[in-house]
């Protein structure tokens, strides 16, 4: 992926767990958002696998994930009320309005909304709005780290293929 600032995680080595979780989350959010940097619209939309997975779709899906875990899970609002698709698979569908600029901006806004939504919570506070039942914020942070790391890996491979082709 393109060059990016030094990881935030390097600045929180001796900080409390919450600062470490949030730094790692932000590092992965930034990496995924940056996978679109320097690409043209065709490259960002290029499908290289049978699924709907594209670089633009990955970042759009990340918007969905932020809203599921830090809006739906906290507020108990439905996905329809939030204005997001009903399923993860649908979150990869690109429209004509989805451009690198609009999707990156939506992702940055969703990440900022997630930070605000969790700012007054403690790691052991339970988020009531998940289908599994109430989940502690700590678990949600770990789940998000796993998901974002997986998608950053997908993005690395797709970007490498696009730039090599």
Residue pairs with C-beta under 8 A, 6 or more apart in sequence:
1 31
1 34
1 35
1 37
1 152
1 155
1 156
1 159
2 34
2 35
2 37
2 38
4 30
4 31
4 34
5 30
7 23
7 27
8 23
8 24
8 26
8 27
9 20
9 23
9 24
9 27
11 23
12 19
12 20
12 23
13 20
15 23
17 123
17 138
18 123
21 123
21 138
21 141
21 142
21 145
22 115
22 141
24 145
25 141
25 144
25 145
25 148
26 111
28 145
28 148
28 149
28 152
29 62
29 107
29 111
29 148
31 152
31 155
32 58
32 59
32 62
32 107
32 148
32 151
32 152
32 155
33 59
33 62
33 104
33 107
33 108
35 55
35 58
35 59
35 152
35 155
35 156
35 158
35 159
36 44
36 55
36 56
36 59
36 100
36 103
36 104
39 55
39 100
39 159
39 162
41 99
41 100
43 55
43 162
44 54
44 55
44 56
44 100
45 54
45 55
45 56
45 57
45 94
46 54
46 55
46 158
46 162
47 53
47 54
48 54
48 158
48 161
48 162
49 158
51 92
52 89
52 92
52 93
53 92
53 154
53 158
54 92
54 94
54 158
55 155
55 158
55 159
55 162
56 94
56 98
56 100
56 103
57 92
57 93
57 94
58 92
58 151
58 154
58 155
58 158
59 103
59 104
59 107
60 91
60 92
60 94
60 98
60 103
60 106
60 107
61 88
61 91
61 92
61 151
62 107
62 110
62 148
62 151
63 84
63 91
63 103
63 106
63 107
63 110
64 84
64 85
64 88
64 91
65 88
65 91
65 144
65 147
65 148
66 107
66 110
66 111
66 113
66 114
67 79
67 82
67 84
67 110
67 113
68 79
68 84
69 114
69 127
69 140
69 143
69 144
70 113
70 114
70 117
70 118
70 140
71 77
71 82
71 113
71 114
71 117
72 78
72 79
72 82
72 84
72 129
72 130
73 127
73 128
73 129
73 130
73 135
73 140
74 117
74 118
74 121
74 127
74 128
74 129
75 117
75 129
76 128
76 129
77 129
79 85
79 86
80 86
84 91
85 91
85 93
118 137
121 127
121 137
122 137
123 136
123 137
123 138
123 141
124 136
124 137
124 138
125 136
125 137
126 134
126 135
126 136
126 137
127 134
127 135
127 136
127 137
127 140
128 134
